């Protein structure tokens, strides 16, 4: 075998320690598959004395991650510190500027700085890989940049946050409300004490921005992702969707329309019998559609020590083999600034309205929708109580801008007691 690939690890939390453990377990096999030995030479973390359950005594220690990146005995840096800026970004920039390869799981950093980092990597003949940043252990970036590279990608969809999928599936399975399931998810460690990054859709939107850039050859445009979380989803929505033959998922969709790139991360109704509709618990799924291959489906664990370490070391082995793939599939200077699709593709929508139980309330709603050319496919109304009457509507296909105008009229009318909830029905 040729000379070893010398590796530094920045960050020794659950994932960093998992990488050390996985290399100790499968180092011989990995070396044979890579065609050369893989050796950890140095590490860095915030606390040197912490017991991480792995033996670090053979590795040099650096308190400063930037100093770690500049060591002469390092060819590749694994960044698992996290954070879109700060030490993680400084480390990555230092490593790439020195011509050292970087493998990272940091979706936030790439979603905000991916274009600049990809440019820096190519300028210095270094590789920037991030399979672990998108859908954990699922090799979806490799599929886009290699296995499906001959296709024109038409649409990418995914359930990209396990916490949200767990909450939504538990609400349906047990009939619990959102707050109860969120509390249980926090107790199990599926949700953070401050869960807003997950349930607000931001974590998943970071991942979608990376998928979209790679699928459509555009610069990463996180700010262009229309992002909504699941906080507004009620048990009534879950049950109504089930009665209609759907399930609610926090779904990311990216596609190129006649207007430009459409990127959405929002709760949607999907057919219960579809692959996405059947996805349960914390599992992730990515669906990629190509003009020649058709629809391909990738499913697996989206987070955790083992899946994340697996994805990171898969990238490391590719680099050790000499595989050269630009960060987003094509050279950074060929990535185009995306035109953002203002309205997106037309779709049917599920609406939840809370109305005052007065004569003419439904006529007000129907009139506002009709004024925007929106027709009603189905409608159900609950028995009114002290909180008003719950009205559930499924529309025929319409544009989102027209729907928003109609909902604005309804919201401002005296018959509306709460802000309406509108969920897209996605054809998957």
N, C-alpha and C positions, 0 to 999 in steps of 0.2 A: 504494500500500500504506500501511497505518497505521504507527504508530511501532514501532520494533523491540522484540523481546523480549530483554532484556539478561541475559546468562547468566554465572554464575560457576562454576568447576569446582574442587572440593576433592579433591585427589588426582591426581597426574600419573604414575601407573604405566602399565602396559600399556594399561589401559582408558581412563584419562584422556587419554593421548596419542592413543589411537585416536579419541576423540571429536573432538579438535582436528583430526586428520587427515581424518576423515569430513566435518566441517563445511567444511573448506577444499576438499574434493573436490566436495561436492554442495550447497554453500551456496545457490546460485541456485535449484536445483530445490526444496530444502527450503523456501525462502522462498515460492515460488509455491504449494506445497502447504499451507503454514501460513497463507498470506494476509498475511504480514508478515515483515520481515527477522528473522533470528536472529543475534545478535551476542554473542560472548564479550567480556566487559569486564574480568574479573579472574580470577586463579587463585591457588591455594595448594597447597603441598606441603612435605615435610620439608626437601628440599634444593633451594636456588635455583639452584645452579650446575651441576647435573647435565644432561648432554646427553641429551635425550629423543627426538631425531630429528624434532622439530617446532619451528616458529618461534613462540616465546612473546613476542617483543619488543613486540608491539602491545598486550599485556594488562597491566593493573596487577597487582602482586604483593603478596600478604599472607602474612606468616609465620604469623599466627594465623588458623585457619579460622573462628573465631567472628567475628572482625573482618571477614572476607570476607563472612559472611552478613549483616552489618549495614550494608554499604556502600549508599550512596544510589543508586549507578548499577547496582544488581543487582535484577532482578525474580524470578529463578529460580536456585536453587542445585542443581548436580549433585554429589551426594556419592558418590565412589568411593574413599574411604579404607579402608573396612572396619572391622570391630570392633564388637561389640555395644554397647559403652559408650565411654567416653573421648571423644576429639575428635570422632568421627563423630556420636555422640549429642548432644554439646554444640552442634555446628554445626547439626544438624537442628532441634533445639529453638529455637535462636536465630533461624534463618531463618523457621520457622513462626510463632514469636511475633511476628516483625516483619511478618507477612502476606506473606511471600515463598514462592513455590512451591518444592517440593523433589522432585527425581527422584533415586532412589537404586537401587543394585544390592545393598544391604546386607541380605541375608536374615537374618543373625543378629540385627541390631539390631531388625528388624521382628518377628521371631519372639518376642523377649523384651519389646519395648516398643511393639508395633504399636498396641495399643488406646489408650495414652496419646498417642502421636504422631498418630493419626488424630483423636482428640478435639481436640488442640491445633490441628491444621490447620483443622478445621471452625470452631472458635471464632474463628479469625483470617481466615476466608474465603480460605484457601490450599489448594492442591492438593498431595497427597502421592501420588506415583506410583512404581511399583517393578516394572515389567514385567521388567526385567533381573535381578531377584532370584530369579525362578522360571523355570528351564529356559532361561536364556540368551536366545537369539535367537528362541525360539518364542513367538508372541503369545498365550499361554494366558490371562493375566489379562484381557487385552482381550476374549478370547472369553467368559470367564465374566461379566464386568461389562457387556458390550455385546451381542455377537452371540447369546449364549445366555441373555440376561437374562430372557426371558419363560418359561423353563423352570423346573420344579422339578428341581433336580439330585439324582440318586439315588446316584451313586457317582463318585468321582474316583480314578484310578489313574495311576501313573507310574513310569518309570525316570528318576530325577532326578539321578543322579550318574554322569558319564561315566567317571570313574576306575574305579568298581566294575564298570560294564558292560564296560569294556575288559579288566579282569582276568578276569572270568568267561568272556567270549567267547574270550580267548586260552587259558585253561585247556582249554576244550573243543576248540578248533581244533588246538592243538599238543600236547595231552597233558601240559602242564607242571603242576607243583604250584603252590600258592598263593604261596609265598615266592619262587619263581623268577620268576613273572610280576610280582609286586609290585616286585621289584628292577628288572626291565626297564622297568616303567612309570615308576619314579623316574628312570631314565636318560633316558627319552624326554621327561620333563617332564610326564607325565600325572598323576604322584603326587608329593606333597611329600616332603621328607626325613622329616618326621613325618606319616605318612599317616592317623593315627587319626581325624581329623575327617571324612575321606572314607570310608575302609573301615569305620569304626565306625558309619556311617549317620547321623551328626549333621548333616552338611551337607544331606543329602537330607531329613532330618526337619524342618529349618527350613523348607524349601520346601513340604513337605506341610502344615505347620501354616498357612501362608499360603493355600494352595489351599483347605484345609478351611474356614477362616474365611469366605472369599469365597463358596465354593459353598453353605454351609449357614447363613450369616447369624449366625455365632457369634463371640465374641471369640477372638482368637488364643490357642491353648492348646498351646504347645510341650511343656509338661510332661506333657500328656496323650497324647503320641505314644509308643506302645510301640515302642522302637527297638532293633534288633539289627543288627550289622554282618555282614560276609562273612568275617571272620577264621576262622570255624569250618568253612568250606566246603572239602571235600577233593576231590581228583581223582576219588575213588571216587563221591562224590555226583554230580559232573558226569556221569560216565559212566553211572551208574545212571539218572539223570534222562533222559538221551538214549535209553537202551534202553526206557524207559517212554513215550517220545514227548513228553518235556518238556525245557525248559531252565530253568536256575536264574537268576533275576534278583533284584537288590535292588529290591524293589517297594514303593512307597508306596501305601496304600489308605486312603481316607477315605469313610465312608458313615454315614448316620443309621439306626440300628437302633431296635427297640422299647425298648431299654435306654438309648439315648443315642448320642452321637457316637463312632464307632469310628475311631481313627487308628492305623495301623500302618506302620512302615518296617522291613522285614525281608526276608531272602532267602526267596523262594517258588519253587515249581515252577509254570511256566505252560506251556500247550500250545505245542510247538515251531512249529506251523503258524499260531499267532496272530500278530497284529501285534507284540505285545510280545515274543513268543518269537523272532521273526525279527530283532529289533533287535541290531545289531552295533556293536562298537568303542565310541567315546566319545559316540555319539549319544544324545540324550534323547528320550523320548516321553511324552506325557500323553494319557490317555484320559478323556473326560468323557461321562457318561451322563445324559441328561435325560428327563423323563417324556414329552415330546412329540417331541423331536428324535431320541431313540434314542442310539446310540453315535457319538461323533465322536472322531477320532484326530489328534493333532498331533505332528509329528516334526521334529527339527532339531538343530542344534548347541547344546549346553547351556552353553558357556563359550567364552572366548577374546576377543581384542580386537575383532574385527569383529562377531560376533554380539551381544556385550554392548553395544558402542557403538550398534549398530543398534536394539536394544530401548530403550536410554536415549533416543536422539534421536526415536524414535517417540513416546514419552511427551512429550517436549519439544514436538513438533509439535502433538500433541493439545491441550496447554495453550495454545500460541500461537493455536490456532484458537478457543479459548474453551470447549472441552469441559469440563464439570464433572461428575465422577464421584467419589463417596466412595471412600476408599482401599480399603474392603472391600465395595464394591458397594451398601451401604445406609448411612444415617447412623450414625455411631459410637455414638450413644446408643440406637440400635435393635438393636445387636448383643447377643445374649443369651449369658450364661455357659453353656457347654455342660455337659450331663450326660455323664459319661464312660461309655461302654459297657464293663462289666467283662470280659465274655467274648467279645464280638463274634459274628459270624455263624459257624455251624457249617461245618466243612470237613473234607476228607480230609487226612491228613498223611503225609509221608514221614519215616521214622525210621531213624537209623543207630545201631546198638548194637554195642559191643565187649564180648563175653562170654567168660567163662572156659569152656574146652572141657571141661565136665563134664556128666555125665548130669543131666537135669532143668533145665538152664539155660533152654532154650526154653520149658519148661513154666512156669517162674517168670515169664517175660515174658508169655506168653499169659494166665496167671492174673491178673497185675496189670492188664492191659488189660481182661480180661473183667469184673473186679470193678468197673470204671468204665463198663461197658456199651459198650466199644469193640471192634469186630470187625475182624479182619484180612482185607484184600482180597488182598494178595500178600505173599510173603516169600521172600527169597533168603539163602543163607548161603555164605560163602567157605570155602575150605579153611583150617583153623586153623593157626596158626604160633606162634612164641614170644610174639607179642603178643596172642594170643587168637583168637577167631573173630569175623569181621565179619558181622553180621546186618542186613539191610536189609528194612524192612517198610513197606508202604503200608496205611494204615487206611481203613475207611469213614468217612463224615462223623461228626464228634464236636465237642464244645465244647472250647476250649483249656483251660479250668479242669480238666475231667475228665482230659484228656490229661496235664496237668502233675502231677496227683495220681498217676496211674499211673506216670509217669516217675520221680517221687520215690521210689516204692516200689522200682522197678527199680534206681535209682541206689544206694539203701541196701542192696540185697541183695548177698550175697557173690559172685554170678555176674557182676556188672557191673564191668568193668575200667576203663572211661572214662565220662565224663559223656555221656549220649545227646545226639544232635543231632536236632532236630525241625523240619522245614520244611513250611510250609503249602502245599497244592496249591490255587492260586487259579483260580477259574473266570472266565476273561476272554473 
